[in-house]
Amino acid sequence: MNRINRAGMTRRELLARSVAAGGSLLVGASWVTERGAAWALEVTALKPETMATLVQMARDIYPHDRIPDDRYAVAVKGYDTAEKAPMVEAGIAALDAAAQGQGHPGYLGALWEAERVAVLRTIEKGEFFRTIRAGLVTDLYNQKEIWPLFGYEGESFSHGGYIDRGFNDIAWL
């Protein structure tokens, strides 16, 4: 029988657990993925549950329906280091505690985006939130794979500049 990971989970067990899981992000022994997705993110320094919460937090801070979760996962992967793990684990623990204070089992247990955003507002002045939000500005939006979703064609210098390429093609102004 084919084995999926070193923990000994078969494909059948993975599918059964996927169907039984209620959230859109699935967590394994050392990986995180999205339900029905063709991607998975291996985590090394963070707990998989922490990474899943971090991906959801990133989506809630900068919500774009057209950006898939794997792009958010790439944006937060840089926090999965031995140096950053203590700060992230403590920040996610505080986020979960804030969610529990609002009657949810944890941040991922808040089913609606509005509920999760309300939890984020309770920590938005803290260093953890500010660090994640500031890092996402570059780590999310510098991904060339998502530029077409926003209509951004990339840098223009190598093509002669914006005067000759796209300066006047603004349809919404």
N, C-alpha and C positions, 0 to 999 in steps of 0.2 A: 504494500500500500504506500502511496506517495505521502511523504511528510512535508509539511509547510515550513516548519521552523525547528530549531533545536529543542524546543520544549516538548515536541512530540505531538503537535496538533495535526490531525489529518485534514485534508481539504473538506471532507464532509463535516468535521467538527467546526471548522472555520465558517462554513456556510450556515450551519445550524446556529452558531453563536451570533453571526451577523444578522440573521433573521430575528433572533430573540432580543437583540440589543435595541433599545428605544431611541438612542441618539443618532445623529448623522455621522459623528466621528466614532470610530471603533478603536479600542485600545487593546494591544496585546502585551506580551511579556517585555518586549523592547521595541515596539513599533506602534505607529498611529496611522490610521487610514480613514477614508471617507466611505460611507456605505455605497456599494456599487461602483467604486472608483477603481481605476487601473493604476493607482499609485499607493505607495506606503512610505512612511518616513521612519527610518531607524533612529532611535534615540540612544545616546550613550551616557550622558551625565545627568540628564533629567529623568524623572519618572515619566512613563508614557502618559499617565493621567494629567500630569503637569503640562506636557507638550500639547495634549488635546485641548486643555483649557486655554493655553496660550494662543493656539490657532483660532479658537472661537473668540477670544478676547480681541485678537487682531482684526477679525472680521467685524466685530461689533464697534471697534474704534473707527475703522475706515470701511464702512459697508458699501460693497459694490456687488450687485446681483450677478453681473457678467463675469466677475473674476472667480474662478474655481478655487476650492479650498487648497489645492496643492500649491498654488501661488502664494497663499497666505502661509502655508507650512514652510515654503522656501524662505519667506521673509523672516520668520522667527527661528529658523534652524540655527542661526548664529548664536542664540542664547544657550544652546546645548553644549556648553563647555564646562570644564571643571572650575574655571574661574568665575563664571557667571551663574552657575547652578545654585549656589546658596542664596543669592539675591532673588533669583526667579522662584525657587521653591518657597521662600519666605513670602514673597509677594503674592503668589498664587494661594498660599495658605490664608493670607489676610483677605484676599478676594473671596475665597470660599467662606470665610468667617463672616464677611460682610453680607454675603448672600444668605447665609443661615440666619443672620440677624433680621433679614427681611422675610423669613419664613420659607426659604428654599433649602433643599438638601445640599446645595453647593452651587457654584456659578453655572456649571453645565446643567444643573437641575432646574434652573429657571428656563421654562419652556419658551417664553416669548422674548423677542428681541428687546421690547420695551422694558421688560423686567430686568434683563441683563444690563441694559444701559443705565437703569436706575441704580443698580449695584455699582457699576463703574463710576457713576457720579459721586458715590460716597468715598472713593479712593483717588479721584482725579487730581487732587492737589498733592498727593504723595509722590515720593521720589520714584517708586517702582512704576507707577502709571506713566509718569512723565518720561522715564527712560524708555519704556516700551513704545509709547506714542512717537517720540522723537526718532527712534530707530526705524520705525515702520515707514516714516516719510521717505527714507532712501531705500530701505531694504525691500519695500513693496513696489514703489513706483519706479525704481531703476531696473526693473525686470523687462527686458525687451519683448518678452512674450506677451505682455499685457498692453503694450503701447497701442497696438491696433484697436483694442477695445475702446480706447479714448479718442481715436482719430489722430494720434500723434505719430508722425512719420519718422521721428528720430532727429538726430542732429543734421544740420543743413550745411555746415561749413564745407564738407567734402564735396558737396553738390553745387557750390557756388553761392551759398547763402540764401536767406529767406526772401530777399528782394526778387530773385529769379525763380524761386521755388516755394510757392504756397503763401506768399505774403498777402495776396488779395483773394484767396479762396475761402474766406470766412462767410459761411452762409447764414449764420445765426445773428450777425450784427446788423 
